[in-house]
Amino acid sequence: MKRRLLLGAALALLVQPALAGDSPLAHLSFEPSMQAGGRDADGHMIAGTEVMHLAAHKGRLYAGTSLWMEEDPAVPKACQVLVLDSPKGHWRVEHQFTTNNLRYGSLRTVTFSTDADGKSISAVELLLAAPDEARGPVRIFCRDDETGKWVPSILGTATAYETTRAIGLHRDSVTGTDRIFAGSDKLGVIAGGYDPAAVGRIR
């Protein structure tokens, strides 16, 4: 793997003399955290030429990778969900996508306080991932925090390369309903709401 990804590079932070002492920046330091090309504790290769997104969710840190510009033919061009369980832990592969999924458009946590019909609910926090799709169903994946599985909701169908670059949450000022929006380069903007009975919990 010619292009190596280093997250948390071992670089000292350069602080201007005027900032030293009084500024919180003066006390920052960095250390190696993960490097692509190695294997996790279960033997899965951690692959990637870049990290597209980082998202904190329920005490863990998640990363969405990209295989864009990967030059090693032995490495599948298929993005991954990586997770770090603790600050002193080791990154592991939680979900492996296929070669239909080169990289991530979006990875983020959203919190719903209403369901799709506007009924108030106890806050529900979901971690959502939107990988690029070379063809076929365009999906947003929701992490099932009980099983650790990633469950897809289908936005539409791609006949050519498709990417969902943005996921946003908005509360409608008229209805009071929490609505999620996914911005796709060909499908446009798709709206949905929280529905625990729906596949992927997004309707």
Buried (B, 14 or more C-beta within 10 A) or exposed (E): BEBEBEBEEEEEEEBEEEEEEEEEEEEEEEEEBBBBBEEBEEEBBBBBBBBBBBBEBEEBBBBBBBBBEBEBEEBBBBBBBBBBEEEEEEBBBBBBBEEBBBBBBBBBBBEBBBBBEEEEEEEBEBBBBBBBBBEEBBBBBBBBEEEEEBBBBBBBEBEEEBBBEBBEBEEEEEEEBBBBEBBBBBBEEBEBBBBEEBEBBBB
